[in-house]
Amino acid sequence: MTRAAVWLSRRTLLAGAASLALPSSVRSQTDATDRKGATMRLRFIFGDQDFTATLEDNPSAHDLVSILPLDLTIDDYSTNEKIAYLPRKLTEEGSGRFGNEATGDLCYYAPWGNLAMFHGPYRWSRGLIRLGRLAQGPAPLLTRGEHPLRVEMLS
């Protein structure tokens, strides 16, 4: 092994050790940036609807990406949202109150383990984590009823 290779190996090892010393929320954001290098976007398909969402850079959104692609069922809930239950719960790390609630928000409701997509006004409640926003706004969510839903990364 050359002297340069030894130096690079030690440098890589030290960088890895230093990253482990970071809080996990910072580490997951850094890892996601290194892996993705770009904005994370999802594609949703149900009925005759095909739309996208731009994800937040938070641990719950990264956890959702880690289980894609998904085939779920989407259905109406209340008068302002559609929901889809995930196969497992997502991390709640880094969650907390957020503002700017808006139609077109994509959220995760931790107590039930479901995605919540808002097509009407709503207010933040405990356990709700914003994952992102629908790129085309809430219009695709106005299709009523229960439908098979496909969720995948948009490359």
OpenMM code with the backbone's topology and positions (N, CA, C; nanometers):
from openmm import Vec3, app, unit

residues = "MET THR ARG ALA ALA VAL TRP LEU SER ARG ARG THR LEU LEU ALA GLY ALA ALA SER LEU ALA LEU PRO SER SER VAL ARG SER GLN THR ASP ALA THR ASP ARG LYS GLY ALA THR MET ARG LEU ARG PHE ILE PHE GLY ASP GLN ASP PHE THR ALA THR LEU GLU ASP ASN PRO SER ALA HIS ASP LEU VAL SER ILE LEU PRO LEU ASP LEU THR ILE ASP ASP TYR SER THR ASN GLU LYS ILE ALA TYR LEU PRO ARG LYS LEU THR GLU GLU GLY SER GLY ARG PHE GLY ASN GLU ALA THR GLY ASP LEU CYS TYR TYR ALA PRO TRP GLY ASN LEU ALA MET PHE HIS GLY PRO TYR ARG TRP SER ARG GLY LEU ILE ARG LEU GLY ARG LEU ALA GLN GLY PRO ALA PRO LEU LEU THR ARG GLY GLU HIS PRO LEU ARG VAL GLU MET LEU SER".split()
positions = [
    Vec3(0.0847, -0.1157, 0.0000),
    Vec3(0.0000, 0.0000, 0.0000),
    Vec3(0.0904, 0.1236, 0.0000),
    Vec3(0.0573, 0.2191, -0.0853),
    Vec3(0.1386, 0.3399, -0.0939),
    Vec3(0.1124, 0.4308, 0.0264),
    Vec3(0.2026, 0.5227, 0.0460),
    Vec3(0.1883, 0.6175, 0.1570),
    Vec3(0.0584, 0.6993, 0.1398),
    Vec3(0.0258, 0.7394, 0.0175),
    Vec3(-0.0966, 0.8158, -0.0082),
    Vec3(-0.2197, 0.7324, 0.0246),
    Vec3(-0.2183, 0.6027, -0.0110),
    Vec3(-0.3322, 0.5158, 0.0165),
    Vec3(-0.3523, 0.4987, 0.1668),
    Vec3(-0.2432, 0.4844, 0.2420),
    Vec3(-0.2527, 0.4727, 0.3880),
    Vec3(-0.3124, 0.6003, 0.4458),
    Vec3(-0.2661, 0.7165, 0.3977),
    Vec3(-0.3172, 0.8440, 0.4458),
    Vec3(-0.4663, 0.8562, 0.4178),
    Vec3(-0.5102, 0.8176, 0.2954),
    Vec3(-0.6518, 0.8240, 0.2604),
    Vec3(-0.7328, 0.7271, 0.3448),
    Vec3(-0.6806, 0.6077, 0.3707),
    Vec3(-0.7523, 0.5109, 0.4534),
    Vec3(-0.7720, 0.5648, 0.5940),
    Vec3(-0.6673, 0.6229, 0.6519),
    Vec3(-0.6784, 0.6803, 0.7865),
    Vec3(-0.7765, 0.7971, 0.7865),
    Vec3(-0.7688, 0.8790, 0.6834),
    Vec3(-0.8579, 0.9947, 0.6740),
    Vec3(-1.0034, 0.9482, 0.6640),
    Vec3(-1.0301, 0.8457, 0.5822),
    Vec3(-1.1642, 0.7908, 0.5687),
    Vec3(-1.2135, 0.7351, 0.7014),
    Vec3(-1.1283, 0.6616, 0.7710),
    Vec3(-1.1625, 0.6042, 0.9006),
    Vec3(-1.1944, 0.7138, 1.0021),
    Vec3(-1.1118, 0.8190, 1.0066),
    Vec3(-1.1360, 0.9291, 1.0993),
    Vec3(-1.2646, 1.0043, 1.0653),
    Vec3(-1.2901, 1.0243, 0.9385),
    Vec3(-1.4131, 1.0926, 0.8977),
    Vec3(-1.5349, 1.0114, 0.9381),
    Vec3(-1.5280, 0.8804, 0.9202),
    Vec3(-1.6389, 0.7935, 0.9606),
    Vec3(-1.6619, 0.7971, 1.1101),
    Vec3(-1.5548, 0.7934, 1.1878),
    Vec3(-1.5662, 0.7994, 1.3340),
    Vec3(-1.6240, 0.9337, 1.3768),
    Vec3(-1.5816, 1.0407, 1.3117),
    Vec3(-1.6313, 1.1744, 1.3468),
    Vec3(-1.7806, 1.1850, 1.3165),
    Vec3(-1.8239, 1.1254, 1.2063),
    Vec3(-1.9665, 1.1339, 1.1729),
    Vec3(-2.0511, 1.0584, 1.2737),
    Vec3(-1.9985, 0.9506, 1.3325),
    Vec3(-2.0726, 0.8772, 1.4344),
    Vec3(-2.0881, 0.9577, 1.5619),
    Vec3(-2.0006, 1.0536, 1.5833),
    Vec3(-2.0094, 1.1374, 1.7023),
    Vec3(-2.1183, 1.2435, 1.6887),
    Vec3(-2.1675, 1.2665, 1.5664),
    Vec3(-2.2729, 1.3646, 1.5448),
    Vec3(-2.4049, 1.3111, 1.5987),
    Vec3(-2.4966, 1.3998, 1.6409),
    Vec3(-2.6301, 1.3537, 1.6778),
    Vec3(-2.6931, 1.2814, 1.5586),
    Vec3(-2.7741, 1.1800, 1.5858),
    Vec3(-2.8295, 1.0985, 1.4774),
    Vec3(-2.9135, 1.1797, 1.3796),
    Vec3(-2.9842, 1.2860, 1.4266),
    Vec3(-3.0642, 1.3660, 1.3340),
    Vec3(-2.9749, 1.4375, 1.2334),
    Vec3(-2.8620, 1.4882, 1.2790),
    Vec3(-2.7675, 1.5544, 1.1884),
    Vec3(-2.7047, 1.4503, 1.0973),
    Vec3(-2.6679, 1.3338, 1.1539),
    Vec3(-2.6049, 1.2281, 1.0754),
    Vec3(-2.6979, 1.1816, 0.9650),
    Vec3(-2.8289, 1.1615, 0.9928),
    Vec3(-2.9189, 1.1126, 0.8897),
    Vec3(-2.9388, 1.2162, 0.7803),
    Vec3(-2.9412, 1.3457, 0.8178),
    Vec3(-2.9532, 1.4493, 0.7157),
    Vec3(-2.8289, 1.4534, 0.6287),
    Vec3(-2.7116, 1.4412, 0.6894),
    Vec3(-2.5869, 1.4413, 0.6146),
    Vec3(-2.5795, 1.3190, 0.5242),
    Vec3(-2.6130, 1.2020, 0.5782),
    Vec3(-2.6117, 1.0799, 0.4974),
    Vec3(-2.7058, 1.0926, 0.3788),
    Vec3(-2.8258, 1.1493, 0.4012),
    Vec3(-2.9238, 1.1624, 0.2942),
    Vec3(-2.8726, 1.2557, 0.1857),
    Vec3(-2.8073, 1.3633, 0.2262),
    Vec3(-2.7512, 1.4549, 0.1285),
    Vec3(-2.6427, 1.3853, 0.0485),
    Vec3(-2.5572, 1.3087, 0.1169),
    Vec3(-2.4506, 1.2376, 0.0469),
    Vec3(-2.5078, 1.1347, -0.0500),
    Vec3(-2.6135, 1.0640, -0.0080),
    Vec3(-2.6725, 0.9607, -0.0927),
    Vec3(-2.7484, 1.0215, -0.2092),
    Vec3(-2.8272, 1.1229, -0.1822),
    Vec3(-2.9168, 1.1768, -0.2827),
    Vec3(-2.8531, 1.2905, -0.3620),
    Vec3(-2.7947, 1.3867, -0.2914),
    Vec3(-2.7335, 1.4997, -0.3585),
    Vec3(-2.8347, 1.5895, -0.4261),
    Vec3(-2.9643, 1.5615, -0.4099),
    Vec3(-3.0681, 1.6400, -0.4753),
    Vec3(-3.1961, 1.6301, -0.3943),
    Vec3(-3.2943, 1.7061, -0.4341),
    Vec3(-3.4242, 1.7040, -0.3698),
    Vec3(-3.4909, 1.5686, -0.3917),
    Vec3(-3.5495, 1.5149, -0.2862),
    Vec3(-3.6203, 1.3874, -0.2966),
    Vec3(-3.7637, 1.4142, -0.3413),
    Vec3(-3.8055, 1.3398, -0.4433),
    Vec3(-3.9419, 1.3535, -0.4955),
    Vec3(-4.0062, 1.2171, -0.5077),
    Vec3(-4.1347, 1.2129, -0.4775),
    Vec3(-4.2123, 1.0901, -0.4882),
    Vec3(-4.3166, 1.1028, -0.5970),
    Vec3(-4.3567, 0.9874, -0.6487),
    Vec3(-4.4650, 0.9797, -0.7465),
    Vec3(-4.5769, 0.8986, -0.6833),
    Vec3(-4.6988, 0.9489, -0.6933),
    Vec3(-4.8185, 0.8816, -0.6434),
    Vec3(-4.9096, 0.8517, -0.7613),
    Vec3(-4.9633, 0.7309, -0.7653),
    Vec3(-5.0556, 0.6921, -0.8725),
    Vec3(-5.1751, 0.6217, -0.8091),
    Vec3(-5.2940, 0.6728, -0.8342),
    Vec3(-5.4166, 0.6029, -0.7956),
    Vec3(-5.5287, 0.6473, -0.8882),
    Vec3(-5.6212, 0.5548, -0.9162),
    Vec3(-5.7283, 0.5859, -1.0103),
    Vec3(-5.6672, 0.6401, -1.1380),
    Vec3(-5.7170, 0.7529, -1.1849),
    Vec3(-5.6581, 0.8161, -1.3033),
    Vec3(-5.5669, 0.9321, -1.2644),
    Vec3(-5.5240, 0.9345, -1.1395),
    Vec3(-5.4377, 1.0411, -1.0884),
    Vec3(-5.2912, 0.9974, -1.0878),
    Vec3(-5.2043, 1.0852, -1.1292),
    Vec3(-5.0591, 1.0620, -1.1311),
    Vec3(-4.9958, 1.1958, -1.0934),
    Vec3(-4.9392, 1.2041, -0.9718),
    Vec3(-4.8881, 1.3321, -0.9238),
    Vec3(-4.7628, 1.3112, -0.8406),
    Vec3(-4.6946, 1.4209, -0.8094),
    Vec3(-4.5671, 1.4118, -0.7387),
    Vec3(-4.5698, 1.4960, -0.6107),
    Vec3(-4.4732, 1.4667, -0.5243),
    Vec3(-4.4538, 1.5440, -0.4016),
    Vec3(-4.3046, 1.5652, -0.3818),
    Vec3(-4.2695, 1.6802, -0.3307),
    Vec3(-4.1316, 1.7097, -0.2920),
    Vec3(-4.1217, 1.6897, -0.1417),
    Vec3(-4.0236, 1.6103, -0.0992),
    Vec3(-4.0112, 1.5760, 0.0414),
    Vec3(-3.9270, 1.6754, 0.1194),
    Vec3(-3.9576, 1.6871, 0.2469),
    Vec3(-3.8768, 1.7627, 0.3419),
    Vec3(-3.7485, 1.6839, 0.3672),
    Vec3(-3.6489, 1.7504, 0.4200),
    Vec3(-3.5256, 1.6828, 0.4599),
    Vec3(-3.5342, 1.6550, 0.6092),
    Vec3(-3.6105, 1.5499, 0.6449),
    Vec3(-3.6235, 1.5133, 0.7857),
    Vec3(-3.6191, 1.3610, 0.7994),
    Vec3(-3.5919, 1.3103, 0.9192),
    Vec3(-3.5766, 1.1654, 0.9380),
    Vec3(-3.6988, 1.0837, 0.8967),
    Vec3(-3.8183, 1.1346, 0.9196),
    Vec3(-3.9386, 1.0596, 0.8822),
    Vec3(-3.9505, 1.0465, 0.7307),
    Vec3(-3.9212, 1.1537, 0.6578),
    Vec3(-3.9259, 1.1486, 0.5111),
    Vec3(-3.8211, 1.0512, 0.4584),
    Vec3(-3.7012, 1.0530, 0.5170),
    Vec3(-3.5963, 0.9595, 0.4748),
    Vec3(-3.6354, 0.8150, 0.5049),
    Vec3(-3.7034, 0.7937, 0.6171),
    Vec3(-3.7489, 0.6596, 0.6522),
    Vec3(-3.8543, 0.6115, 0.5527),
    Vec3(-3.9438, 0.7007, 0.5107),
    Vec3(-4.0432, 0.6642, 0.4091),
    Vec3(-3.9739, 0.6203, 0.2809),
    Vec3(-3.8756, 0.6966, 0.2374),
    Vec3(-3.8016, 0.6630, 0.1149),
    Vec3(-3.7379, 0.5242, 0.1267),
    Vec3(-3.6938, 0.4884, 0.2467),
    Vec3(-3.6249, 0.3601, 0.2656),
    Vec3(-3.7158, 0.2388, 0.2443),
    Vec3(-3.8475, 0.2572, 0.2466),
    Vec3(-3.9385, 0.1426, 0.2284),
    Vec3(-4.0101, 0.1448, 0.0931),
    Vec3(-3.9683, 0.2349, 0.0053),
    Vec3(-4.0297, 0.2432, -0.1283),
    Vec3(-3.9717, 0.1390, -0.2213),
    Vec3(-4.0446, 0.0983, -0.3230),
    Vec3(-4.1801, 0.1391, -0.3614),
    Vec3(-4.2843, 0.0697, -0.2739),
    Vec3(-4.4044, 0.1286, -0.2724),
    Vec3(-4.5134, 0.0749, -0.1923),
    Vec3(-4.6410, 0.0641, -0.2737),
    Vec3(-4.7159, -0.0395, -0.2473),
    Vec3(-4.8514, -0.0545, -0.3004),
    Vec3(-4.9445, -0.0522, -0.1802),
    Vec3(-5.0241, 0.0529, -0.1702),
    Vec3(-5.1098, 0.0771, -0.0553),
    Vec3(-5.2544, 0.0947, -0.1020),
    Vec3(-5.3406, 0.1306, -0.0101),
    Vec3(-5.4781, 0.1684, -0.0409),
    Vec3(-5.4995, 0.3083, 0.0129),
    Vec3(-5.5546, 0.3955, -0.0726),
    Vec3(-5.5835, 0.5330, -0.0309),
    Vec3(-5.7344, 0.5476, -0.0186),
    Vec3(-5.7769, 0.6217, 0.0827),
    Vec3(-5.9204, 0.6386, 0.1066),
    Vec3(-5.9451, 0.7758, 0.1671),
    Vec3(-6.0696, 0.8189, 0.1616),
    Vec3(-6.1094, 0.9471, 0.2188),
    Vec3(-6.1142, 0.9359, 0.3701),
    Vec3(-6.0725, 1.0435, 0.4367),
    Vec3(-6.0858, 1.0524, 0.5809),
    Vec3(-6.1349, 1.1927, 0.6112),
    Vec3(-6.2412, 1.2028, 0.6857),
    Vec3(-6.3018, 1.3301, 0.7183),
    Vec3(-6.3364, 1.4045, 0.5888),
    Vec3(-6.3346, 1.5348, 0.5938),
    Vec3(-6.3724, 1.6133, 0.4763),
    Vec3(-6.2548, 1.6816, 0.4105),
    Vec3(-6.1332, 1.6614, 0.4666),
    Vec3(-6.0206, 1.7408, 0.4180),
    Vec3(-5.8955, 1.6603, 0.3846),
    Vec3(-5.9012, 1.5276, 0.3903),
    Vec3(-5.7786, 1.4518, 0.3658),
    Vec3(-5.8063, 1.3129, 0.3120),
    Vec3(-5.7009, 1.2578, 0.2529),
    Vec3(-5.6977, 1.1179, 0.2130),
    Vec3(-5.5876, 1.0536, 0.2958),
    Vec3(-5.6064, 0.9259, 0.3314),
    Vec3(-5.5065, 0.8565, 0.4110),
    Vec3(-5.4715, 0.7224, 0.3478),
    Vec3(-5.3519, 0.6752, 0.3801),
    Vec3(-5.3036, 0.5440, 0.3365),
    Vec3(-5.2168, 0.4879, 0.4479),
    Vec3(-5.2487, 0.3657, 0.4928),
    Vec3(-5.1714, 0.3032, 0.6004),
    Vec3(-5.0438, 0.2413, 0.5458),
    Vec3(-4.9337, 0.2672, 0.6151),
    Vec3(-4.8028, 0.2143, 0.5770),
    Vec3(-4.7839, 0.0741, 0.6346),
    Vec3(-4.6938, -0.0055, 0.5760),
    Vec3(-4.6713, -0.1412, 0.6271),
    Vec3(-4.6009, -0.1439, 0.7634),
    Vec3(-4.5357, -0.0344, 0.8000),
    Vec3(-4.4732, -0.0230, 0.9318),
    Vec3(-4.4690, 0.1245, 0.9695),
    Vec3(-4.4507, 0.1495, 1.0980),
    Vec3(-4.4411, 0.2882, 1.1451),
    Vec3(-4.3065, 0.3483, 1.1054),
    Vec3(-4.3067, 0.4786, 1.0820),
    Vec3(-4.1849, 0.5528, 1.0491),
    Vec3(-4.1250, 0.6109, 1.1768),
    Vec3(-4.0000, 0.6473, 1.1699),
    Vec3(-3.9362, 0.7128, 1.2833),
    Vec3(-4.0050, 0.8458, 1.3116),
    Vec3(-4.0084, 0.8816, 1.4385),
    Vec3(-4.0632, 1.0114, 1.4794),
    Vec3(-3.9520, 1.1067, 1.5209),
    Vec3(-3.8278, 1.0658, 1.4988),
    Vec3(-3.7124, 1.1468, 1.5362),
    Vec3(-3.7189, 1.2828, 1.4668),
    Vec3(-3.6987, 1.3857, 1.5454),
    Vec3(-3.6969, 1.5207, 1.4892),
    Vec3(-3.8353, 1.5793, 1.4670),
    Vec3(-3.9394, 1.5111, 1.5138),
    Vec3(-4.0739, 1.5637, 1.4921),
    Vec3(-4.1049, 1.6742, 1.5926),
    Vec3(-4.2068, 1.7478, 1.5648),
    Vec3(-4.2502, 1.8550, 1.6533),
    Vec3(-4.3448, 1.9479, 1.5804),
    Vec3(-4.3904, 2.0461, 1.6512),
    Vec3(-4.4856, 2.1406, 1.5932),
    Vec3(-4.4261, 2.2072, 1.4690),
    Vec3(-4.5101, 2.2239, 1.3684),
    Vec3(-4.4702, 2.2996, 1.2503),
    Vec3(-4.5818, 2.3981, 1.2171),
    Vec3(-4.5492, 2.4984, 1.1381),
    Vec3(-4.6466, 2.5988, 1.0970),
    Vec3(-4.6714, 2.5897, 0.9481),
    Vec3(-4.7357, 2.6893, 0.8958),
    Vec3(-4.7652, 2.6975, 0.7522),
    Vec3(-4.8467, 2.5792, 0.7025),
    Vec3(-4.9402, 2.5281, 0.7840),
    Vec3(-5.0249, 2.4190, 0.7378),
    Vec3(-5.0969, 2.4650, 0.6109),
    Vec3(-5.0954, 2.3810, 0.5074),
    Vec3(-5.1549, 2.4210, 0.3802),
    Vec3(-5.2137, 2.3011, 0.3082),
    Vec3(-5.3161, 2.3266, 0.2293),
    Vec3(-5.3670, 2.2203, 0.1447),
    Vec3(-5.2530, 2.1765, 0.0531),
    Vec3(-5.2484, 2.0485, 0.0259),
    Vec3(-5.1388, 1.9937, -0.0535),
    Vec3(-5.0251, 1.9398, 0.0309),
    Vec3(-5.0349, 1.9493, 0.1643),
    Vec3(-4.9315, 1.8936, 0.2510),
    Vec3(-4.9402, 1.7413, 0.2532),
    Vec3(-4.8237, 1.6791, 0.2539),
    Vec3(-4.8097, 1.5342, 0.2722),
    Vec3(-4.7532, 1.5155, 0.4120),
    Vec3(-4.8261, 1.4433, 0.4974),
    Vec3(-4.7837, 1.4257, 0.6367),
    Vec3(-4.7867, 1.2780, 0.6748),
    Vec3(-4.7274, 1.2516, 0.7885),
    Vec3(-4.7314, 1.1196, 0.8511),
    Vec3(-4.7985, 1.1379, 0.9860),
    Vec3(-4.9004, 1.0555, 1.0144),
    Vec3(-4.9670, 1.0616, 1.1436),
    Vec3(-4.9172, 0.9433, 1.2256),
    Vec3(-4.8234, 0.9720, 1.3154),
    Vec3(-4.7516, 0.8679, 1.3897),
    Vec3(-4.8410, 0.7760, 1.4734),
    Vec3(-4.9423, 0.8277, 1.5444),
    Vec3(-5.0215, 0.7359, 1.6268),
    Vec3(-5.0885, 0.6230, 1.5474),
    Vec3(-5.1280, 0.6492, 1.4238),
    Vec3(-5.1946, 0.5471, 1.3428),
    Vec3(-5.1008, 0.4830, 1.2408),
    Vec3(-4.9858, 0.5444, 1.2148),
    Vec3(-4.8921, 0.4900, 1.1169),
    Vec3(-4.9379, 0.5067, 0.9733),
    Vec3(-4.9998, 0.6208, 0.9433),
    Vec3(-5.0506, 0.6409, 0.8075),
    Vec3(-5.0013, 0.7715, 0.7452),
    Vec3(-5.0026, 0.7718, 0.6119),
    Vec3(-4.9806, 0.8952, 0.5369),
    Vec3(-5.1109, 0.9735, 0.5402),
    Vec3(-5.1006, 1.1044, 0.5455),
    Vec3(-5.2170, 1.1926, 0.5391),
    Vec3(-5.1872, 1.2980, 0.4338),
    Vec3(-5.2747, 1.3064, 0.3342),
    Vec3(-5.2589, 1.4056, 0.2268),
    Vec3(-5.3786, 1.4989, 0.2336),
    Vec3(-5.3504, 1.6268, 0.2565),
    Vec3(-5.4575, 1.7221, 0.2835),
    Vec3(-5.5021, 1.7951, 0.1572),
    Vec3(-5.6344, 1.7862, 0.1295),
    Vec3(-5.6930, 1.8601, 0.0174),
    Vec3(-5.7801, 1.9741, 0.0672),
    Vec3(-5.7836, 1.9938, 0.1966),
    Vec3(-5.8568, 2.1036, 0.2583),
    Vec3(-5.7779, 2.1580, 0.3753),
    Vec3(-5.8224, 2.2709, 0.4298),
    Vec3(-5.7510, 2.3304, 0.5431),
    Vec3(-5.7437, 2.2336, 0.6619),
    Vec3(-5.6362, 2.2428, 0.7371),
    Vec3(-5.6188, 2.1614, 0.8567),
    Vec3(-5.5295, 2.2363, 0.9538),
    Vec3(-5.5255, 2.1867, 1.0763),
    Vec3(-5.4375, 2.2438, 1.1784),
    Vec3(-5.3471, 2.1332, 1.2307),
    Vec3(-5.2249, 2.1710, 1.2637),
    Vec3(-5.1311, 2.0760, 1.3206),
    Vec3(-5.1914, 2.0137, 1.4461),
    Vec3(-5.1652, 1.8830, 1.4665),
    Vec3(-5.2027, 1.8169, 1.5907),
    Vec3(-5.0867, 1.7275, 1.6326),
    Vec3(-5.0826, 1.6940, 1.7607),
    Vec3(-4.9741, 1.6115, 1.8141),
    Vec3(-4.9667, 1.4798, 1.7361),
    Vec3(-4.8458, 1.4424, 1.6964),
    Vec3(-4.8250, 1.3184, 1.6220),
    Vec3(-4.8206, 1.3375, 1.4713),
    Vec3(-4.8519, 1.4570, 1.4230),
    Vec3(-4.8505, 1.4850, 1.2797),
    Vec3(-4.7130, 1.5388, 1.2402),
    Vec3(-4.6513, 1.4761, 1.1407),
    Vec3(-4.5179, 1.5139, 1.0936),
    Vec3(-4.5283, 1.5454, 0.9446),
    Vec3(-4.4889, 1.6664, 0.9067),
    Vec3(-4.4940, 1.7000, 0.7636),
    Vec3(-4.3780, 1.6314, 0.6935),
    Vec3(-4.4108, 1.5575, 0.5869),
    Vec3(-4.3110, 1.4883, 0.5050),
    Vec3(-4.2771, 1.5672, 0.3800),
    Vec3(-4.3706, 1.6471, 0.3317),
    Vec3(-4.3473, 1.7220, 0.2093),
    Vec3(-4.4731, 1.7906, 0.1619),
    Vec3(-4.4685, 1.8318, 0.0347),
    Vec3(-4.5827, 1.9005, -0.0264),
    Vec3(-4.6057, 1.8465, -0.1663),
    Vec3(-4.7318, 1.8378, -0.2036),
    Vec3(-4.7673, 1.7932, -0.3382),
    Vec3(-4.7324, 1.9021, -0.4383),
    Vec3(-4.6655, 1.8635, -0.5441),
    Vec3(-4.6187, 1.9614, -0.6429),
    Vec3(-4.7339, 2.0279, -0.7177),
    Vec3(-4.8391, 1.9537, -0.7440),
    Vec3(-4.9519, 2.0081, -0.8202),
    Vec3(-5.0630, 2.0605, -0.7299),
    Vec3(-5.0372, 2.0694, -0.6010),
    Vec3(-5.1405, 2.1123, -0.5080),
    Vec3(-5.2379, 1.9994, -0.4797),
    Vec3(-5.3507, 2.0301, -0.4182),
    Vec3(-5.4409, 1.9267, -0.3704),
    Vec3(-5.5371, 1.8689, -0.4732),
    Vec3(-5.5441, 1.9223, -0.5936),
    Vec3(-5.6443, 1.8793, -0.6920),
    Vec3(-5.6512, 1.7271, -0.7122),
    Vec3(-5.5395, 1.6541, -0.7237),
    Vec3(-5.5496, 1.5094, -0.7447),
    Vec3(-5.6203, 1.4354, -0.6304),
    Vec3(-5.6231, 1.4945, -0.5129),
    Vec3(-5.6834, 1.4283, -0.3970),
    Vec3(-5.8348, 1.4413, -0.3933),
    Vec3(-5.8921, 1.5171, -0.4836),
    Vec3(-6.0366, 1.5385, -0.4840),
    Vec3(-6.1130, 1.4203, -0.5430),
    Vec3(-6.0448, 1.3250, -0.6022),
    Vec3(-6.1086, 1.2031, -0.6500),
    Vec3(-6.1536, 1.1241, -0.5277),
    Vec3(-6.2839, 1.1051, -0.5143),
    Vec3(-6.3386, 1.0421, -0.3941),
    Vec3(-6.3300, 0.8901, -0.4025),
    Vec3(-6.3297, 0.8266, -0.2870),
    Vec3(-6.3374, 0.6815, -0.2788),
    Vec3(-6.2058, 0.6151, -0.2435),
    Vec3(-6.2140, 0.4827, -0.2314),
    Vec3(-6.0981, 0.4000, -0.1983),
    Vec3(-6.0360, 0.3485, -0.3284),
    Vec3(-5.9027, 0.3562, -0.3369),
    Vec3(-5.8310, 0.3165, -0.4583),
    Vec3(-5.6979, 0.2519, -0.4219),
    Vec3(-5.6490, 0.1604, -0.5073),
    Vec3(-5.5098, 0.1148, -0.4918),
    Vec3(-5.4181, 0.2345, -0.5169),
    Vec3(-5.3109, 0.2451, -0.4384),
    Vec3(-5.2178, 0.3572, -0.4482),
    Vec3(-5.0771, 0.3031, -0.4646),
    Vec3(-5.0060, 0.3527, -0.5619),
    Vec3(-4.8649, 0.3196, -0.5823),
    Vec3(-4.7826, 0.4415, -0.5425),
    Vec3(-4.6793, 0.4200, -0.4599),
    Vec3(-4.5875, 0.5267, -0.4173),
    Vec3(-4.4469, 0.4827, -0.4533),
    Vec3(-4.3748, 0.5673, -0.5285),
    Vec3(-4.2391, 0.5325, -0.5702),
    Vec3(-4.1544, 0.6575, -0.5791),
    Vec3(-4.0226, 0.6363, -0.5757),
    Vec3(-3.9291, 0.7474, -0.5936),
    Vec3(-3.9362, 0.7945, -0.7379),
    Vec3(-3.9248, 0.9236, -0.7550),
    Vec3(-3.9184, 0.9816, -0.8872),
    Vec3(-3.7721, 1.0085, -0.9164),
    Vec3(-3.7208, 0.9488, -1.0214),
    Vec3(-3.5784, 0.9659, -1.0505),
    Vec3(-3.5511, 1.0862, -1.1358),
] * unit.nanometer
topology = app.Topology()
chain = topology.addChain("A")
for resn in residues:
    res = topology.addResidue(resn, chain)
    for name in ("N", "CA", "C"):
        topology.addAtom(name, app.Element.getBySymbol(name[0]), res)
